[in-house]
Amino acid sequence: MPLTPAQKKALEAEMAEYVGKSIGPPIVARDAVNEPMIRRWCEVLGDANPAYLDPAAAKETVHDGIVAPPTMLQAWALPGFEMARGYDEPTNEQQRLHKLLSDHGYTGVVGTNTSQGYTRYLRPGDVITDETVIESISEEKATALGIGYFIVTRTTYRDQDGEEVGWLTFRCLKYIPAQQPQAPAEEGAAPAAPGRIRPPMGHDNSWWWNLVAEGTFPIQKCNECGTLHHPPRPMCGACRSMDKGWVEASGRGTLYSYTVIRHPQFPGYDFPIVAAVVDLEEGVRIVSNVVECDPADVHIGMALEGFIHEDEDGFKLPLFRPAK
């Protein structure tokens, strides 16, 4: 039931008290910046920059030694499993703000965008601390998902000497889910089952999903240097060109890594789910699901074949199954 003007005014006054607050005490990274984590990060992303991996080569760079990729900034102090706890019984100001909105009917939440800034490169031995502040809350907005409020947090990262090394802003929408139009059901028929959560689509990746919807398995290709990329991106990481094209993948690949998800279970999915990182034979990796086999039979290095799967609601996406 919609809030009355008086109720909405009271809610917004209570929300305003959160702006400018730290969500809780600063978080100190459990581990110092270290070369093994840097190496694993680079392996997963396919980043062979010697400044991150080769001590001798890194010594000859302007860094005078190994440094961490800047995009690892958030990873060093990111909490673990405890991030999933606290939304029923809030443990920090951000969770209390979200619960306040949920209690007033704004039960939906979706991340909309994030930005990072890097003050300096991190080196092995640095100990990172992050502190997050609720920076702003918008006025109520009408969106395709429903009416809601955009909440922006800003996290500042500091080293062991208290010096800033970078920052991150994150914006999410807390909203009242809009009623989705549905075809009238026949009398006595069961309601339609919920479907898979659709991926966010924007300027840089909607073309990819549109090709998938046509039954194609595309890989982005730089028209300048020919480098293949996945996921889609606005600029080639090899030559910095923004002239983009694509090629069709064969679908053949091998399993690089995987995990079996059993809980928590969300409507619209069949559990257990085998979430996988697949090495395509074209030389790029893709995150997908392995299906049509017992999770107990899944193993790293197994040969896979990709295909375009269509959900009951018509949504298409690439999945993988054991190669025949």
LINGISUL-V57216 format. One record per pair of residues at least 6 apart in sequence whose ideal C-beta (glycine too) atoms are under 8 Angstrom apart, sorted by the first residue. I is the first residue (numbers start at 1). J is the second residue. D is the distance in whole Angstrom. If there is no record, write none. Layout:
[[I:J:D] [I:J:D]]
//
This chain:
[[1:105:8] [2:105:8] [3:11:7] [3:104:6] [3:105:7] [7:104:8] [8:140:7] [11:100:8] [11:101:8] [11:104:5] [12:139:8] [12:140:8] [14:100:6] [15:97:7] [15:100:7] [15:101:8] [15:137:5] [15:149:7] [16:137:7] [18:93:6] [18:96:8] [18:97:5] [18:134:5] [18:137:7] [19:134:6] [19:135:7] [19:136:6] [19:137:6] [20:133:7] [20:134:7] [20:135:8] [21:93:5] [21:133:7] [21:134:5] [22:93:7] [22:131:6] [22:132:7] [22:133:5] [23:92:5] [23:93:4] [23:94:4] [23:95:8] [23:132:5] [23:133:7] [23:134:6] [23:153:7] [24:91:7] [24:92:4] [24:93:7] [24:94:8] [24:132:8] [26:129:5] [26:130:7] [26:131:4] [26:158:8] [27:77:5] [27:79:6] [27:129:7] [27:130:5] [27:131:8] [28:77:7] [28:127:7] [28:128:8] [28:129:5] [29:76:5] [29:77:4] [29:127:6] [29:128:4] [29:129:7] [31:37:7] [31:76:8] [32:124:7] [32:125:5] [32:126:6] [32:127:5] [33:68:5] [33:76:6] [33:122:5] [33:123:6] [33:124:5] [33:125:6] [33:126:4] [33:127:8] [33:128:7] [34:124:6] [35:66:6] [35:124:6] [37:72:8] [37:75:8] [38:52:6] [38:53:7] [38:66:7] [38:68:5] [38:69:7] [38:72:7] [38:124:8] [39:52:8] [39:53:6] [41:47:8] [41:68:8] [41:69:6] [41:72:6] [41:75:7] [42:48:7] [42:49:7] [42:52:5] [42:53:6] [42:69:7] [44:257:8] [44:277:7] [44:285:8] [45:69:8] [46:284:8] [46:285:7] [47:69:6] [49:69:7] [50:57:4] [50:58:6] [50:61:8] [51:57:7] [51:58:5] [51:61:5] [51:63:6] [51:66:7] [51:67:6] [52:58:7] [52:66:7] [52:67:7] [52:68:7] [52:69:6] [53:66:8] [55:65:7] [55:66:6] [58:64:8] [58:65:5] [58:66:5] [58:67:7] [59:65:6] [63:121:6] [63:123:8] [65:123:7] [66:123:7] [66:124:6] [67:121:4] [67:122:7] [67:123:6] [68:76:8] [68:121:7] [68:122:4] [68:123:7] [68:124:8] [70:116:8] [70:118:4] [70:121:7] [70:122:8] [70:166:7] [71:116:7] [72:122:7] [73:116:6] [73:118:7] [73:122:7] [73:128:8] [73:157:6] [73:165:7] [73:166:5] [73:168:7] [74:116:7] [74:130:8] [74:155:8] [74:168:6] [76:122:7] [76:128:4] [76:157:8] [77:128:5] [77:129:7] [77:130:4] [77:157:7] [85:91:7] [86:92:7] [86:95:5] [87:95:6] [87:98:7] [87:99:7] [90:96:4] [90:98:8] [90:99:5] [93:134:7] [94:132:7] [94:134:7] [94:153:7] [97:134:7] [97:137:8] [97:151:7] [98:109:7] [98:151:8] [98:174:6] [101:148:8] [101:149:7] [101:174:5] [102:174:8] [105:176:5] [106:148:6] [106:149:7] [106:174:5] [106:175:6] [106:176:5] [107:176:7] [107:177:7] [108:145:6] [108:146:6] [108:148:7] [108:173:8] [108:174:7] [108:175:5] [108:176:7] [108:177:5] [109:172:6] [109:173:7] [109:174:5] [109:175:8] [110:145:7] [110:172:6] [110:173:5] [110:175:8] [110:200:8] [111:170:7] [111:171:7] [111:172:5] [112:150:7] [112:171:5] [112:172:6] [112:173:6] [113:170:8] [113:171:5] [114:168:7] [114:169:6] [114:170:5] [114:171:7] [115:168:7] [115:169:5] [116:166:7] [116:167:7] [116:168:5] [117:166:6] [117:167:5] [117:168:8] [118:165:7] [118:166:5] [119:163:8] [119:164:5] [119:165:5] [119:166:5] [119:167:8] [120:165:6] [120:166:8] [122:128:7] [122:159:8] [122:165:6] [126:159:5] [126:160:7] [126:165:7] [127:159:7] [127:160:4] [128:157:6] [128:158:7] [128:159:7] [128:165:7] [129:157:7] [129:158:5] [129:159:8] [130:155:5] [130:156:7] [130:157:5] [130:158:8] [131:155:7] [131:156:6] [131:158:8] [132:153:5] [132:154:7] [132:155:4] [133:153:7] [133:154:5] [133:155:8] [133:156:8] [134:151:7] [134:152:8] [134:153:6] [135:152:5] [135:153:6] [135:154:4] [135:169:7] [136:151:8] [136:152:5] [137:149:6] [137:150:7] [137:151:5] [137:152:8] [138:149:6] [138:150:4] [138:151:8] [139:149:8] [140:147:6] [140:148:7] [140:149:6] [141:147:7] [141:148:6] [141:149:7] [141:150:6] [141:173:8] [143:173:6] [143:175:7] [144:178:7] [145:173:7] [145:175:5] [145:177:7] [145:178:6] [146:175:4] [146:176:5] [146:177:5] [146:178:4] [147:175:6] [147:176:6] [147:178:8] [148:173:5] [148:174:5] [148:175:3] [148:176:6] [149:173:7] [149:174:5] [149:175:8] [150:171:6] [150:172:7] [150:173:6] [151:171:7] [151:172:6] [151:173:8] [151:174:6] [152:169:6] [152:170:7] [152:171:5] [153:169:7] [153:170:5] [154:167:6] [154:168:7] [154:169:5] [155:167:6] [155:168:5] [155:169:8] [155:170:7] [156:164:6] [156:167:5] [157:164:7] [157:165:5] [157:166:5] [157:167:7] [157:168:7] [158:164:6] [158:165:6] [159:165:5] [182:192:6] [185:191:7] [185:192:7] [193:267:8] [193:268:7] [193:312:7] [194:267:4] [194:268:4] [195:268:5] [195:311:6] [195:312:7] [195:313:4] [195:315:7] [196:268:5] [196:269:7] [196:311:6] [196:313:8] [196:315:6] [196:317:8] [197:266:8] [197:268:7] [198:315:7] [199:205:8] [199:209:7] [201:209:6] [203:234:8] [204:232:6] [204:233:6] [204:234:5] [205:231:7] [205:232:5] [207:232:7] [207:246:8] [208:218:6] [208:220:7] [208:231:8] [208:232:5] [208:246:8] [211:218:5] [211:246:7] [212:218:7] [212:308:6] [212:316:5] [212:317:6] [212:318:6] [213:316:5] [215:308:5] [215:316:7] [216:248:6] [216:308:8] [217:248:6] [217:249:4] [217:251:5] [217:306:6] [217:308:7] [217:318:5] [218:246:4] [218:247:7] [218:248:6] [218:249:7] [219:228:5] [219:229:7] [219:230:6] [219:246:6] [219:247:5] [219:248:8] [219:249:5] [219:280:7] [219:282:6] [219:284:6] [220:228:7] [220:229:5] [220:230:6] [220:232:5] [220:233:7] [220:244:6] [220:245:8] [220:246:5] [221:227:7] [221:228:5] [221:229:8] [221:244:7] [221:245:5] [221:246:6] [221:247:5] [222:228:8] [222:229:7] [222:236:4] [222:238:7] [222:239:6] [222:241:6] [222:243:7] [222:244:7] [222:245:8] [223:241:7] [223:243:4] [223:244:7] [223:245:5] [224:236:7] [224:239:5] [224:241:3] [224:243:5] [225:236:6] [225:238:5] [225:239:4] [225:241:7] [227:236:6] [227:237:7] [227:238:4] [227:239:7] [228:247:7] [228:282:6] [228:283:6] [228:284:5] [229:236:7] [229:237:7] [229:284:7] [230:280:8] [230:284:4] [230:285:7] [230:286:5] [231:286:8] [232:244:8] [234:242:6] [235:241:7] [235:242:5] [236:242:7] [236:244:8] [247:282:7] [249:280:6] [249:282:6] [249:306:7] [250:280:8] [250:281:6] [250:282:7] [251:280:8] [251:305:5] [251:306:3] [251:307:7] [251:318:8] [251:320:8] [252:280:7] [252:281:5] [252:303:8] [252:304:7] [252:305:6] [252:306:7] [252:323:7] [253:278:5] [253:279:5] [253:280:4] [253:281:6] [253:286:8] [253:303:8] [253:304:5] [253:305:8] [253:306:7] [253:320:7] [254:278:7] [254:279:5] [254:301:6] [254:302:7] [254:303:6] [254:304:6] [255:276:6] [255:277:8] [255:278:6] [255:279:8] [255:290:7] [255:298:7] [255:299:7] [255:300:6] [255:301:6] [255:302:5] [255:304:6] [256:276:8] [256:277:5] [256:278:6] [256:279:5] [256:285:6] [256:300:7] [257:276:7] [257:277:4] [257:300:7] [258:274:6] [258:275:6] [258:276:4] [258:277:7] [258:290:7] [258:298:6] [258:300:7] [259:274:8] [259:275:5] [260:272:5] [260:273:7] [260:274:6] [260:275:8] [260:295:5] [260:298:8] [261:271:7] [261:272:6] [261:273:4] [261:274:8] [261:275:6] [262:271:6] [262:272:5] [263:271:8] [265:271:5] [272:295:5] [273:289:6] [274:289:6] [274:290:4] [274:291:7] [274:295:5] [274:298:5] [275:287:7] [275:289:6] [276:287:7] [276:288:6] [276:289:6] [276:290:5] [276:298:8] [276:304:8] [276:320:7] [277:285:6] [277:286:8] [277:287:6] [278:285:6] [278:286:5] [278:287:8] [278:288:6] [278:304:6] [278:306:8] [278:320:6] [279:285:6] [280:286:6] [280:306:8] [286:318:7] [288:306:7] [288:317:8] [288:318:6] [288:319:6] [288:320:6] [289:319:5] [289:320:7] [290:298:6] [290:304:7] [290:319:8] [290:320:5] [290:321:7] [290:322:8] [291:309:8] [291:319:5] [291:320:7] [291:321:6] [292:321:4] [292:322:7] [293:321:7] [293:322:5] [297:322:8] [302:322:6] [302:323:8] [303:322:7] [303:323:4] [304:320:4] [304:321:7] [304:322:7] [304:323:6] [305:320:7] [305:321:6] [305:322:8] [305:323:5] [305:324:7] [306:318:5] [306:319:7] [306:320:5] [307:318:7] [307:319:6] [307:320:8] [307:321:7] [308:316:5] [308:317:7] [308:318:6] [308:319:8] [309:316:7] [309:317:6] [309:318:7] [309:319:4] [310:316:5] [311:317:8]]
//
